[in-house]
C-alpha cells in the first residue's frame, strides 16, 4: 500500500473539510439593480402628468383684457402660456427632475428602514464562523422582497458569501471596503441625469430669450415703415410692440433660472443623505460583522481522534519549515560573504583616500615654502634697489656741492653788484 506524502495528506484533509461545509443557497437571491437605481420611465410619467395638470391650472387663471394692467394671476398665465415652446420644455424638464428626486427620496426612506432590521441576529450566535454561516445567510435571503435589494442586506450578503469562499477576515474587510467604494461611485453616477437636467433648464431659458429677441428685432421693419411716414403717432404702436416683445423675451430665462435654483437644493440634500447612508452601512459592517467573524472556526470540524492525519500535517509543516530554514541559512551566508567583500572594498577606498590626503598635505607644504622663499627674495631685491637709488642721489648731490664750492672760490674777493629796477623798467 502506497503511503501518501505529507503534502498530499494535508491537501486531502483540507478538501475533505470543505466538502463537509454546508452549501449556501446563493441562487435564491436574484441579481437586481443597484440600490441607488430609480426607474426613469416612472419619473418621466410623473413629469408628464404633473406638467399636464400644471398647464391646465395655468389656463384657468384669468386672462388680461386689452389695456388692463398686469396682476399676479394674469402675469403667471402669460408667463407659462404666452412665451412660446421653451416654457413648456423648461416646465416638463423641471417636473421630470422632480419626479427623479421624489423616487430618490422614497428609496432613501426604504434604505433607512432596512438599517433597523436585525440582519445578523445574535439569537443565531454571537460569533459568525463557517459552521453557522448558512443560518445567517438564510436569514438574509428570507427577508421580504422589497428589503433584499438594499445597501445593508446586499453588503452583508456579499460579505458572508465571500467569507464562505476565502475564510479570511482581512480579505473580507478589504472586500467590504471595495464594495463601499463601488456603492459611493454608483450613488454619484445615479445623480448624473439630475445634473444634466439642471444644466438643460437654464439653456432652454436662454434659447427662449434668443427666440424672443429675434422676433422683436424682426418687428423693427414695421417701426421703420411707420417712421418713413413722418407721423410720430403712427410710430408709437409698432415701437411699443417691439419693446414689449423684448421685455417678455427675458421671462423665459427668468423662469428657467428660478426652476434651476429650486431643484438644486433638494438634489444636493438627497445626494448628501445617500452618501451618509453608504457611510452608515460601512459602520454597521465594522461594528456588527467584522467584529463577530471568526476565520478560525473551520478548525473545529477536524476530527481530533485522527492522530495519523494530524501527524501527517505536522510532518508536512515541519518539512516545509526545515526547507525554509535551509534557504534562510543559505541567504544568510551569501549576505555575510557580500558584507565581507563590501568591508574590504571600503578599506581599499579608505586607504586610497588617506594616500590622496597625504599627497595633498605634502603639496600644500611645498607650495607654502615656495611662497615664503619668493616673498623674502622680493624684499631683498627691493632693499638692494632702494640702497642703490639712494647712493646715486647722494653722489649726484655731492657733485653739485663740489661744483658750488668751486664757483664760490672763483667769486672770493669779488664784489657782485645787483641793480634794482623799478616798475616798467625805470
For each residue, the residues with C-beta under 8 A, 3 or more apart:
1:
2:
3:
4: 8 9 12 312
5: 8 9 316
6: 9 10 312 313 315 316 319
7: 10 11 316
8: 4 5 11 12
9: 4 5 6 12 13 309 312 313 316
10: 6 7 13 14 312 313 316
11: 7 8 14 15
12: 4 8 9 15 16
13: 9 10 16 17 302 309 312 313
14: 10 11 17 18
15: 11 12 18 19
16: 12 13 19 20
17: 13 14 20 21 298 301 302
18: 14 15 21
19: 15 16
20: 16 17 301
21: 17 18 130 164 298 301
22: 133 134
23: 134
24: 133 134 137 160 161 164
25: 28 134 137 138 141
26: 29 161
27:
28: 25 141
29: 26 141 148 157
30:
31:
32: 148 149
33: 37 149
34: 37 183 186 190
35: 107 111 149 150 151 154 183
36: 107 183 186 187 190 274
37: 33 34 190
38: 42 43 100 103 104 107 190
39: 42 43 103
40: 43 44 100 193
41: 44 45
42: 38 39 45 46 99 103
43: 38 39 40 46 47 96 99 100 102 103
44: 40 41 47 48 96 99
45: 41 42 48 49 99
46: 42 43 49 50 95 96 98 99 102 103
47: 43 44 50 51 92 93 95 96 97 98 99
48: 44 45 51 52 92
49: 45 46 52 53
50: 46 47 53 54 95 98 99
51: 47 48 54 55 88 91 92 95
52: 48 49 55 56
53: 49 50 56 57
54: 50 51 57 58 80 91 95
55: 51 52 58 59 80 81 88 91
56: 52 53 59 60
57: 53 54 60 61
58: 54 55 61 76 77 80 81
59: 55 56 77 81
60: 56 57
61: 57 58 73 74 76 77
62: 71 73 74 77
63: 74 77
64: 68 70 71 74 77 78
65: 68
66:
67:
68: 64 65 74
69:
70: 64 74 75 78
71: 62 64 74 75
72: 75 76
73: 61 62 76 77
74: 61 62 63 64 68 70 71 77 78
75: 70 71 72 78 79
76: 58 61 72 73 79 80
77: 58 59 61 62 63 64 73 74 80 81 82
78: 64 70 74 75 81 82 83 248
79: 75 76 82 83 87 251 255
80: 54 55 58 76 77 83 87 91 255
81: 55 58 59 77 78 87
82: 77 78 79 248
83: 78 79 80 86 87 208 212 248 251 252 255
84: 87 208 211 212 252
85: 88 89
86: 83 89 90 204 205 207 208 211 252 256
87: 79 80 81 83 84 90 91 208 252 255
88: 51 55 85 91 92
89: 85 86 92 93 204
90: 86 87 93 94 201 204 205 208 252 255 256 259
91: 51 54 55 80 87 88 94 95 259
92: 47 48 51 88 89 95 96
93: 47 89 90 96 97 197 200 201 204 259
94: 90 91 97 98 197 201 259 262 263
95: 46 47 50 51 54 91 92 98 99
96: 43 44 46 47 92 93 99 100 197
97: 47 93 94 100 101 194 197 198 201 263 267
98: 46 47 50 94 95 101 102 263
99: 42 43 44 45 46 47 50 95 96 102 103
100: 38 40 43 96 97 103 104 193 194 197
101: 97 98 104 105 194 263 266 267 270
102: 43 46 98 99 105 106
103: 38 39 42 43 46 99 100 106 107
104: 38 100 101 107 108 190 270 274
105: 101 102 108 109 270
106: 102 103 109 110
107: 35 36 38 103 104 110 111
108: 104 105 111 112 270 273 274 277
109: 105 106 112 113
110: 106 107 113 114 146 147 150
111: 35 107 108 114 115 150 151 152 274 277
112: 108 109 115 116 277
113: 109 110 116 117 147
114: 110 111 117 147 150 151 152 153
115: 111 112 152 277 280 281 284
116: 112 113
117: 113 114 143 147 152
118: 121
119: 139 140 152 153 156 284 288
120: 124 128 136 139 156 288 289 292
121: 118 124 139
122: 125 126
123:
124: 120 121 132 135 136 139
125: 122 128 132 135
126: 122 292
127: 132 292 294 297
128: 120 125 132 133 136 160 163 289 292 293 294
129: 132 133 293 294 295 296 297 298 300
130: 21 133 163 164 167 297 298 301
131: 297 300 301
132: 124 125 127 128 129 135 136
133: 22 24 128 129 130 136 137 160 163 164
134: 22 23 24 25 137 138
135: 124 125 132 138 139
136: 120 124 128 132 133 139 140 160
137: 24 25 133 134 140 141 157 160 161 164
138: 25 134 135 141 142
139: 119 120 121 124 135 136 142 143
140: 119 136 137 143 148 153 156 157 160
141: 25 28 29 137 138 148 157
142: 138 139
143: 117 139 140 147 148 153
144: 147 148
145: 148 149
146: 110 149
147: 110 113 114 117 143 144 150 153
148: 29 32 140 141 143 144 145 153
149: 32 33 35 145 146 153 154
150: 35 110 111 114 147 153 154
151: 35 111 114 154 155 183 277 278 281
152: 111 114 115 117 119 155 156 281 284
153: 114 119 140 143 147 148 149 150 156 157
154: 35 149 150 151 157 158
155: 151 152 158 159 176 179 180 183 281 285
156: 119 120 140 152 153 159 160 285 289
157: 29 137 140 141 153 154 160 161
158: 154 155 161 162 175 179
159: 155 156 162 163 172 175 176 179 285 289
160: 24 128 133 136 137 140 156 157 163 164
161: 24 26 137 157 158 164 165
162: 158 159 165 166 171 172 175
163: 128 130 133 159 160 166 167 168 172 293 295
164: 21 24 130 133 137 160 161 167
165: 161 162
166: 162 163 171 172
167: 130 163 164 295 298
168: 163 171 172 295
169: 172 173 290 293 295
170: 173 174
171: 162 166 168 174 175
172: 159 162 163 166 168 169 175 176 290 293
173: 169 170 176 177 290
174: 170 171 177 178
175: 158 159 162 171 172 178 179
176: 155 159 172 173 179 180 282 285 286 289 290
177: 173 174 180 181
178: 174 175 181 182
179: 155 158 159 175 176 182 183
180: 155 176 177 183 184 278 281 282
181: 177 178 184 185
182: 178 179 185 186
183: 34 35 36 151 155 179 180 186 187 278 281
184: 180 181 187 188 275 278
185: 181 182 188 189
186: 34 36 182 183 189 190
187: 36 183 184 190 191 271 274 275 278
188: 184 185 191 192 271
189: 185 186 192
190: 34 36 37 38 104 186 187 274
191: 187 188 194 195 267 270 271
192: 188 189 195 196
193: 40 100 196 197
194: 97 100 101 191 197 198 263 267
195: 191 192 198 199 267
196: 192 193 199 200
197: 93 94 96 97 100 193 194 200 201 263
198: 97 194 195 201 260 263 264 267
199: 195 196 202 203
200: 93 196 197 203 204
201: 90 93 94 97 197 198 204 205 256 259 260 263
202: 199 205 206 253 256 257 260
203: 199 200 206 207 256
204: 86 89 90 93 200 201 207 208 252 256
205: 86 90 201 202 208 209 252 253 254 255 256 257
206: 202 203 209 210 252 253 256
207: 86 203 204 210 211 252
208: 83 84 86 87 90 204 205 211 212 249 251 252 253 256
209: 205 206 212 213 249 250 252 253
210: 206 207 213 214
211: 84 86 207 208 214 215 249
212: 83 84 208 209 215 216 245 246 248 249 250 252
213: 209 210 216 217 246 249
214: 210 211 217 218
215: 211 212 218 219 245 249
216: 212 213 219 220 242 243 245 246 249
217: 213 214 220 242
218: 214 215 221
219: 215 216 222 223 238 241 242 245
220: 216 217 223 224 242
221: 218 224 225
222: 219 225 226 238 241 242
223: 219 220 226 227 235 238 239 242
224: 220 221 227 228
225: 221 222 228 229 238
226: 222 223 229 231 234 235 237 238 239
227: 223 224 230 235
228: 224 225
229: 225 226 234
230: 227
231: 226 234 235
232: 235 236
233: 236
234: 226 229 231 237 238
235: 223 226 227 231 232 238 239
236: 232 233 239 240
237: 226 234 240 241
238: 219 222 223 225 226 234 235 241 242
239: 223 226 235 236 242 243
240: 236 237 243 244
241: 219 222 237 238 244 245
242: 216 217 219 220 222 223 238 239 245 246
243: 216 239 240 246 247
244: 240 241 247 248
245: 212 215 216 219 241 242 248 249
246: 212 213 216 242 243 249 250
247: 243 244 250
248: 78 82 83 212 244 245 251
249: 208 209 211 212 213 215 216 245 246 252
250: 209 212 246 247 253 254
251: 79 83 208 248 254 255
252: 83 84 86 87 90 204 205 206 207 208 209 212 249 255 256
253: 202 205 206 208 209 250 256 257
254: 205 250 251 257 258
255: 79 80 83 87 90 205 251 252 258 259
256: 86 90 201 202 203 204 205 206 208 252 253 259 260
257: 202 205 253 254 260 261
258: 254 255 261 262
259: 90 91 93 94 201 255 256 262 263
260: 198 201 202 256 257 263 264
261: 257 258 264 265
262: 94 258 259 265
263: 94 97 98 101 194 197 198 201 259 260 266 267
264: 198 260 261 267 268
265: 261 262 268 269
266: 101 263 269 270
267: 97 101 191 194 195 198 263 264 270 271
268: 264 265 271 272
269: 265 266 272 273
270: 101 104 105 108 191 266 267 273 274
271: 187 188 191 267 268 274 275
272: 268 269 275 276
273: 108 269 270 276 277
274: 36 104 108 111 187 190 270 271 277 278
275: 184 187 271 272 278 279
276: 272 273 279 280
277: 108 111 112 115 151 273 274 280 281
278: 151 180 183 184 187 274 275 281 282
279: 275 276 282 283
280: 115 276 277 283 284
281: 115 151 152 155 180 183 277 278 284 285
282: 176 180 278 279 285 286
283: 279 280 286 287
284: 115 119 152 280 281 287 288 289
285: 155 156 159 176 281 282 288 289 290
286: 176 282 283 289 290 291
287: 283 284 290 291
288: 119 120 284 285 291 292
289: 120 128 156 159 176 284 285 286 292 293
290: 169 172 173 176 285 286 287 293
291: 286 287 288
292: 120 126 127 128 288 289
293: 128 129 163 169 172 289 290
294: 127 128 129 297
295: 129 163 167 168 169 298
296: 129 299
297: 127 129 130 131 294 300
298: 17 21 129 130 167 295 301
299: 296 302
300: 129 131 297
301: 17 20 21 130 131 298
302: 13 17 299 306 310
303: 306 309
304: 310
305:
306: 302 303 309 310
307: 310 311
308: 311 312
309: 9 13 303 306 312 313
310: 302 304 306 307 313 314
311: 307 308 314 315
312: 4 6 9 10 13 308 309 315 316
313: 6 9 10 13 309 310 316 317
314: 310 311 317 318
315: 6 311 312 318 319
316: 5 6 7 9 10 312 313 319 320
317: 313 314 320 321
318: 314 315 321 322
319: 6 315 316 322 323
320: 316 317 323 324
321: 317 318 324 325
322: 318 319 325 326
323: 319 320 326 327
324: 320 321 327 328
325: 321 322 328 329
326: 322 323 329 330
327: 323 324 330 331
328: 324 325 331 332
329: 325 326 332 333
330: 326 327 333 334
331: 327 328 334 335
332: 328 329 335 336
333: 329 330 336 337
334: 330 331 337 338
335: 331 332 338 339
336: 332 333 339 340
337: 333 334 340 341
338: 334 335 341 342
339: 335 336 342 343
340: 336 337 343 344
341: 337 338 344 345
342: 338 339 345 346
343: 339 340 346 347
344: 340 341 347 348
345: 341 342 348 349
346: 342 343 349 350
347: 343 344 350 351
348: 344 345 351 352
349: 345 346 352 353
350: 346 347 353 354
351: 347 348 354 355
352: 348 349 355 356
353: 349 350 356 357
354: 350 351 357 358
355: 351 352 358 359
356: 352 353 359 360
357: 353 354 360 361
358: 354 355 361 362
359: 355 356 362 363
360: 356 357 363 364
361: 357 358 364 365
362: 358 359 365 366
363: 359 360 366 367
364: 360 361 367 368
365: 361 362 368 369
366: 362 363 369 370
367: 363 364 370 371
368: 364 365 371 372
369: 365 366 372 373
370: 366 367 373 374
371: 367 368 374 375
372: 368 369 375 376
373: 369 370 376 377
374: 370 371 377 378
375: 371 372 378 379
376: 372 373 379 380
377: 373 374 380 381
378: 374 375 381 382
379: 375 376 382 383
380: 376 377 383 384
381: 377 378 384 385
382: 378 379 385 386
383: 379 380 386 387
384: 380 381 387 388
385: 381 382 388 389
386: 382 383 389 390
387: 383 384 390 391
388: 384 385 391 392
389: 385 386 392 393
390: 386 387 393 394
391: 387 388 394 395
392: 388 389 395 396
393: 389 390 396 397
394: 390 391 397 398
395: 391 392 398 399
396: 392 393 399 400
397: 393 394 400 401
398: 394 395 401 402
399: 395 396 402 403
400: 396 397 403 404
401: 397 398 404 405
402: 398 399 405 406
403: 399 400 406 407
404: 400 401 407 408
405: 401 402 408 409
406: 402 403 409 410
407: 403 404 410 411
408: 404 405 411 412
409: 405 406 412
410: 406 407 414
411: 407 408 414 416
412: 408 409
413:
414: 410 411
415:
416: 411
417:
418:
419:
420:
421: 425 426
422: 425 426
423: 426
424:
425: 421 422
426: 421 422 423
